[in-house]
């Protein structure tokens, strides 16, 4: 069990009094997507060995996927967002109570970006209401929530949240061509993962011994070998 004095702190600072506590940030482990919760751990629902010692485990038993889904913290939309598509461009509507929610960057500011359609005159940007504060030496990796069917995909980035404590807004692309769709308030919009800044230097080695050792360990048991032998539990509260 992790010692209490080893737990790092991350602070989310609300910059608007109009945001309901229903839509406050939460640990990603409390926002597991429905598809992941609903899928069986094994094809056919049976934990059996087939063929030459193979199992029918699904993606639900893949710990790297679980770590991606459950790491860090989730920011959510704080109001309904209606998106309309007329075949050329998108229109966004939100309640006037919140003032401006979505503004835009000139498309020229992101010319050449592979994820942006530069035929549009602007790139939409969601105005975030949460500033992030981390301990000295820690930044925050900002991603679209991983392994989700996101209608809004924010552009990933990293902020040095130990020194910069203002909001970081979210330019995004839209992943739908429906005439009209509503993104409900409370929809996961960003995943924040604290990241310790350290200096790294890469090397390239050929080490079949290490690979063989891991491979032999994994193949010695039928079920959950990686989880039992190599995986470490991560905690975000």
C-alpha positions in Angstrom: 0.0 0.0 0.0 1.3 3.5 -0.9 2.5 5.5 2.1 0.4 8.6 2.7 3.4 10.9 2.7 4.4 9.7 -0.8 1.2 10.8 -2.4 1.6 13.7 -4.7 -1.0 16.5 -4.9 -2.7 18.0 -7.9 -5.1 20.9 -7.6 -7.9 21.9 -9.9 -8.8 25.6 -9.5 -12.3 26.6 -10.7 -12.4 29.9 -12.5 -16.2 30.2 -12.9 -18.9 30.2 -10.3 -21.4 29.0 -12.9 -20.1 25.4 -13.1 -22.2 22.8 -11.2 -20.4 20.5 -8.9 -21.9 17.7 -10.9 -19.3 18.4 -13.5 -16.2 18.8 -11.3 -13.0 16.9 -12.3 -12.8 13.3 -11.2 -10.2 10.5 -11.2 -10.3 8.7 -14.5 -10.7 5.5 -12.6 -14.2 6.7 -11.7 -15.1 7.5 -15.3 -14.5 4.1 -17.0 -16.4 4.1 -20.3 -19.5 2.0 -20.7 -18.1 -0.1 -23.5 -15.2 -1.3 -21.3 -17.4 -2.1 -18.4 -19.9 -4.0 -20.6 -17.4 -6.1 -22.5 -16.7 -9.7 -21.3 -13.2 -10.5 -20.1 -13.2 -13.6 -22.3 -14.7 -14.4 -25.7 -17.9 -16.3 -25.0 -17.6 -15.4 -21.3 -15.6 -18.5 -20.4 -12.2 -18.5 -18.8 -10.8 -21.5 -20.6 -7.6 -22.6 -22.4 -8.0 -23.5 -26.1 -5.7 -24.9 -28.8 -2.1 -25.0 -27.9 -2.4 -23.2 -24.6 -4.1 -20.1 -25.9 -6.8 -18.2 -24.0 -9.7 -16.1 -25.4 -9.0 -13.0 -23.3 -10.4 -9.8 -24.7 -9.0 -6.3 -24.6 -10.5 -6.0 -21.1 -7.7 -8.2 -19.8 -5.0 -5.9 -21.4 -3.5 -4.0 -18.5 -1.8 -1.3 -20.7 -5.3 -0.5 -22.0 -6.7 -0.4 -18.5 -3.9 1.9 -17.4 -4.5 4.2 -20.3 -8.2 4.5 -19.5 -7.9 4.9 -15.7 -4.8 7.1 -15.4 -5.0 10.7 -14.3 -8.1 12.8 -14.1 -11.1 13.6 -16.3 -12.4 17.1 -17.1 -15.9 17.2 -18.4 -18.1 19.5 -20.4 -19.9 21.9 -18.0 -22.9 22.5 -20.2 -24.7 21.0 -23.2 -23.1 21.7 -26.6 -25.2 21.5 -29.8 -23.2 20.9 -33.0 -24.8 21.4 -36.4 -23.2 20.5 -39.7 -24.4 21.9 -43.0 -22.0 20.0 -45.2 -19.4 22.8 -45.2 -18.8 24.0 -41.6 -19.9 23.5 -38.1 -22.1 25.7 -35.9 -22.0 25.5 -32.1 -24.7 26.5 -29.6 -24.6 26.6 -25.8 -26.8 28.2 -23.2 -26.3 31.9 -23.0 -26.1 31.6 -19.2 -22.4 30.6 -19.7 -21.4 33.3 -22.0 -18.8 32.3 -24.5 -18.1 28.6 -24.4 -16.6 28.0 -27.8 -14.5 30.5 -29.7 -12.1 29.9 -32.6 -8.5 30.0 -33.8 -7.9 31.2 -37.4 -7.3 28.1 -39.5 -4.1 29.7 -40.6 -2.7 29.3 -37.2 -2.7 25.5 -37.6 -1.9 25.2 -41.3 -0.5 21.7 -42.0 -1.6 20.1 -38.8 -2.7 16.6 -39.8 -5.7 16.5 -37.5 -7.3 19.8 -38.7 -9.4 20.4 -41.8 -7.8 23.5 -43.2 -10.8 24.1 -45.5 -12.6 25.6 -42.5 -12.1 29.2 -41.8 -11.4 28.6 -38.1 -10.5 25.9 -35.6 -13.1 25.7 -32.7 -11.8 26.1 -29.1 -13.6 25.1 -25.9 -13.0 27.6 -23.1 -11.9 25.6 -20.1 -12.8 26.7 -16.6 -10.2 24.7 -14.7 -6.7 25.7 -14.0 -4.3 22.9 -12.9 -1.6 23.2 -10.2 1.0 20.6 -9.6 4.1 20.2 -7.4 7.4 21.7 -8.4 9.0 19.6 -11.2 5.7 18.3 -12.5 3.9 19.1 -15.7 0.4 18.0 -16.9 -0.1 15.9 -20.1 -3.5 16.9 -21.6 -5.1 14.4 -24.0 -8.5 13.5 -25.4 -9.9 10.8 -23.0 -8.3 7.6 -24.2 -10.1 4.7 -25.7 -13.4 6.6 -26.1 -15.5 7.4 -29.2 -15.0 11.2 -28.8 -17.2 13.5 -30.9 -14.9 16.4 -29.8 -11.2 15.6 -30.0 -9.1 18.2 -28.2 -5.5 18.7 -29.5 -3.1 17.1 -27.0 -0.5 19.2 -25.2 1.7 19.5 -22.1 1.6 22.5 -19.7 4.1 23.2 -16.9 1.4 23.3 -14.3 3.8 23.9 -11.5 4.5 27.4 -12.7 1.5 28.2 -15.0 -1.8 28.3 -13.0 -4.1 29.9 -15.5 -6.7 27.9 -17.6 -5.5 26.1 -20.7 -8.2 26.2 -23.4 -8.9 23.3 -25.7 -8.7 23.7 -29.5 -10.5 20.7 -31.0 -11.7 18.9 -34.1 -15.1 17.4 -34.6 -15.6 13.7 -35.3 -19.1 13.6 -36.8 -20.9 14.6 -39.9 -24.4 14.3 -38.4 -26.7 17.2 -39.2 -27.2 17.9 -35.5 -25.9 16.3 -32.3 -25.9 17.3 -28.7 -22.9 16.6 -26.4 -24.4 16.5 -22.9 -23.0 18.3 -19.9 -20.7 16.0 -18.0 -19.2 14.3 -21.1 -15.5 13.6 -20.6 -13.6 16.1 -22.7 -9.9 15.9 -21.5 -7.7 13.5 -19.6 -5.0 15.2 -17.4 -2.0 13.0 -16.4 0.7 14.5 -14.1 4.1 14.1 -15.6 7.4 14.5 -13.8 10.0 16.5 -15.8 13.3 14.6 -16.0 16.2 14.6 -18.3 16.4 11.5 -20.5 19.0 10.1 -22.9 18.1 7.3 -25.3 20.2 4.3 -26.3 19.5 1.5 -28.8 20.6 -2.0 -27.7 20.1 -5.6 -28.8 19.3 -7.6 -25.7 17.6 -10.9 -26.6 18.3 -12.2 -23.1 16.0 -9.6 -21.5 13.3 -10.2 -24.0 13.5 -14.0 -23.6 13.4 -13.7 -19.8 10.2 -11.7 -20.0 8.7 -13.9 -22.7 9.4 -17.1 -20.7 7.8 -15.6 -17.6 4.7 -14.6 -19.4 4.3 -18.0 -21.1 4.6 -19.9 -17.9 1.0 -19.2 -16.8 -2.2 -19.2 -18.7 -4.0 -16.2 -17.3 -3.1 -12.6 -16.4 0.7 -13.2 -16.6 1.6 -9.5 -17.2 -0.6 -8.3 -14.4 0.7 -10.9 -11.9 4.4 -10.5 -12.8 5.1 -7.1 -14.1 2.3 -4.6 -13.7 2.3 -2.0 -10.9 -0.9 -0.5 -9.6 -1.3 3.2 -10.2 -3.3 5.5 -7.9 -5.1 8.7 -8.7 -7.5 10.0 -6.1 
